[in-house]
């Protein structure tokens, strides 16, 4: 059953058209993620569905008696309300007051808000966002609309929210750039692209395959159109005249085909600024101590950064991650210990929050914001103008002469990134760089950091970004010490889990020893002998043939892709092939999972002997 239908909506702001007769639907129980380049209208789409904004034309139809709850990107609360008053308002009645309050306190504690009498006026932007998230979840609405729900959440909080949303009984539409989060929670991806909406009944990984397939089909159709045009052009050049009805129709078809536009390729950010030379002395921290109000934030931290370091810093919100970044830059002084910043170090700092009026003048033009740094910038290809650099960051023509205050939050972040990189830093310090940046820009930033000639230090809650970029993790512990782990975030998580299991095993062994000494337990006599692993007859047969089965499936998938290209203009056959392709890919995924299981089992059997 469709519970949300967006029917041919059009929405424009002045000359800028966000949606042009765009449509999609959401079925009951679906959890959809909206993705697209910053400024394409993702947040606007949520507001239109919520009824906060109206489309210029078209309709949004919600199923009867279905309730909607909306989490804005930047929520506001009454400054004099306590956090508990703010979060339960509108949800608590005389009958359920105690239940709602208890649930609210549990959720707030999970999200790091523990002083329930704190007034909202004292909260940071991140705390207000987390408070609004709790309020949205308490509503238990049939349709939950979430704009960047993972912003300002640490990794532990993000994992908790994933579990909450996976178990959520209603439907969800969310704007997020967290790729692991989308993979874990979403079962439908809604892509906003050049005024249109494309819907994919899959998670983020499946969307990437589906989008590639859609673009391949469009490219195949365009190649076929160009091929036909070449043939028809030769016919026209030979002096074709519209003397007969058949010739006239052919000329009309040629003119119609010539007038069609080729598929528009996605615009992408181009990053190519040159870093400055970095000398022998980089950034050196020795026995750093830092406390606030008697609480130790950083305790006895020593690290000398190497020239090509890729460092990730993780920990709970408020543990001191941003403080460490400020110490590295000399913005804050340590209570004890020393910070040495080498003479050739040129730091580029991408801050977590950008405040209009403080960090950016809303009445300043985009081009002037960049020209304040330099009129020209050095890149791999030589010197280019500020205007050309802005084009590479997707600020075209008239956009460059627009006011900063008119940009979306994501566009302001992209502009800020442009300013940071154009200064040619050799030490990049990134504080939550993935907040509000679209996935396309993030992917290009990640590729850029691969070849960046210098040091990268990133504080991020985005597990995908950390896995992709960093090679060493520093994790804050409750006592202010930092724990070093080699590899990305998944490697760090694996090591934490391994150490927890080892500690539990050690504790269990001590208990067993104590029981043995006191004679309180002699259950060891009753323990059965460990049964040796072995492949069953069916498993052995399957293991012998599974690699051949996988090779056959891969070949069929390739043949199917070729068939789709040949049938690009035959919609019914294309649909059949597309469905067959989905089935083949699903079967291949299942075979691959089975093959991995059998390989693991064979390895365990070999280890027994």
C-alpha angles and dihedrals in degrees: 000000000000110000097173123036120180104193120197097313122184122195130172137171106207108303092348113095113197099176129024112190090319122174142182140147137217123212127214113281095014121135110207131191119206114212135173143120116303112274096026093112107264095139090041090055090054091050091050091052089047090052093241091117130028126224117239087235137354129050143266112210121194123192114260118274093005114139123221129206121190128202109198123212092242110026124195131206136186103276093221096052119100114238090251093051091048096049099047096042109119093012105066125077131176090265099048101027097114094043093050092046091050092048091047092052091049092051094044091051089052088053095048099259106125105150100080093180094057111118118241092235089070095052124108120233090260093051091050089052092052091047091052089049090056090049091051093050092047090058091068088205123182090236119034117196113195125184110200096332095176096055110116093014120121119223094267091052091047090054090050091050091049089056092046094050095043088055094042110122097210132063123276135205113185139173109217139145094201102115098192088048092052091048091050101043111022125082094175129043120204112198120199107204130163096334095314134097122225118192125204122187094219144071125272096280090051090047091057090056093044094050092049089051092048092050091046090054091049091049090049090051090050092050090051091048092051091048092052090045091056091052093046092046090056089051091051091047090055087068104266113188126195092236095131132044090244093052091046091052090049092053090049091051090050092051091047093049092046090053094056117103124235116244110282112238119225113265111239134197112252114210116188110138118145121242123225124250113274118214130212096276111064122160115326123188117189124188093330118193124184130170136173122202092347094308117119110231100171122021125194098327118174126178135144111205117230123222098257099030119151104195129180122196118202137174143116121306111279095019094118107270095131090042089058091051090052091049089053090055097044091246088121127032120225119240087233137352126051140275118202119190112192120238093245095047113120111185124207110195120197102193125213096235130030114201120205109231092024108048096015131028107229090207095053120101118245093239092051092052089060095039088058086072099040141325090224132031132197116240136168088273096049133262118345134178125256089247092055091047090053090052088056088055090052098259101131130190107299092025090067091059094047123101121266089230089065094058124099119248091257093049090052089052090051091049090049091050089052090054093048095050096044090065088070098234123189094199114051116196112190119189108194093330094177095062108117095346113126120241094250092055091044091053091051091046089052091051090048092052090054090068099029109131099223147034124319121196116179133185105196142153089200104105093190092054092049092048090049100045116024132070099187132038129206111196123195116232125204092257093056096256119128122229118213121219126176120230132021132317096282089053089051092049091049091051092049090051092047092051092047091052091046090051091049091048091050091049090049092050091052090051092051091049091051091049091049092052094049092043091233094129132035097160089128087085091063097048112116120233113266110262114232117241119240139161116260119232091259092046091051092051090047092048091052094056106027097093090053089048090053092049091051091050092049090051092050090050091053091048090049091053090054090049090052091054091051091049097043092126096042102084098186094049090042091054091050091049091047092054090046089050091053091051093048092049091049091050090048091051091051091048091049091051090049092048091052090050092050093046090052091048092050090050091052091049091050090050091057094063 
